[in-house]
């Protein structure tokens, strides 16, 4: 019988929990916090499985993943020890789900984020490995082989998932290493996100101060109404309508220009939708436009139609802090700062690597009113 010593401790596994993940996380935490000192010899896989009331294969999976992460070592006699090697965060992977991030005009934000990540990690003395998934999305249900190999051999100690999709996210989240992800999925604990609720709240407060009585919306974010457990992004229009009602501002269906399907050419979409809105018999006193690529099209259309000269119309635009947009007329701006997002993505990985608890991070937007932004 194994003594109930303080070093190993007990682990309780709930009926709804995945056993090998619970064991992995608990042992990982104890090693990183120093409760299991370097060089400590663990009991056999069979003995631990018996102690924690689980199967030998489950125990083997948990321990193998800790070996892959470099926290445990096995000698030729199969004994398992807490690693004696100093463990530092010296290389982080950055994953992209498509090579289009480097060429697509619509992905300027992602390229700007990459520059921020490179600069900040270099300043911290952390090297990077970039993994670009060139496979069709339907084949991304399995982790990219070169990424899987890098994790298995300890070549990276953390992963930043910069872009993802419905096919690959589940597999990536099952990688046993510290990671962070840009997503609006509310079920993911290691996520970074911006809040559309916060964006609308601040804009409507400013419009209320201007005595604005009516408002319209042009957004390329597709709307899927009445579905539970979706991200803020998919409830974008609902947030807008709620804030309009709360601030007693009139809006109309013909002023709310949102798509039912994914929009590829966002600048063209913004251009066409503003033409349609401006062609209505009546116009709102303010129009909110999101995100930045749609803004580019709306600016072009407004200049072409002379709408920017109207003293009765307030433009509310979105842009990214480190991506230039030329707007030669007054506007309210909500600004997403890629540098702050990069900081948050790196910090989530760093905290996990140090064994510290994490919570989802909402990166707040910046607001300003200016004549132009370049």
Secondary structure, DSSP 4 states (H G I P E B T S, - for coil): -----TTT------TTS-HHHHHHHHHHHHHHTTSS-TTPBPPPHHHHHHHTT--HHHHHHHHHHHHHTTSEEE-TT--EEE--S-----EEEEEES-GGGGT-GGGHHHHHHHHHHHHHHHHTT-EEEEEE--S-GGGTTSPPHHHHHHHHTTS-SEEEE-S--TTTHHHHHTSSSEEEEE---TT-TTEEE--HHHHHHHHHHHHHHTT--BEEEEE-S---TT-SS--GGGGHHHHHHHHHHHTT-B--GGGEEE-SS--S-HHHHHHHHHHHHHTSSS--SEEEEESHHHHHHHHHHHHHHTGGG-TT-EEEEEEETTS-----S-EEEEEE-HHHHHHHHHHHHHHHHTT-----EE---EEEEES---
